């Protein structure tokens, strides 16, 4: 069983990378500015952790898609490359 702290909420998961990043920047700005109560600071910290996880998942997903596309491209480059130039030389 996973806790809510470990898994971002469905609403957070619906955010795109840029949205999550921008909100995370705002959370950090508010925490650095101070002037919040302990409860508010803790809530901001928790939200920041959640947003950071969303960003990490989005980046990991993008990396996986990029790696898959590169692997697919590398696989298709190896096919029929005996005579790439068409002049009979290798």
Beta strands, then each sheet from edge to edge (+ up, - down):
end
